[in-house]
């Protein structure tokens, strides 16, 4: 199982959550950004239906795979600013 980490960060005059190098919208407070990140992480845990998928790679070759709808990543939220905000 893969793991994805949402991180709470200051952003654009407010707070946001970040996944790798991608930021969410800005929120006015850290608490609101944290709640939004937790909601996004929870949605990552929701499985779907099994599907047959196809995609074309950079060389033009087509690939066909079965995607297990229950194969969901572990999603966590890290708030490194939590302790700093409480001090």
ABEGO torsion letter per residue (X at the ends): XBBBBBBBBBBGGBBBBBBEABBBBBBABAAAAAAAAAAAAAAAABBBBBBBBBBBBAAGBBBBBBBBAABBBBBBBBBAAAAAAAX
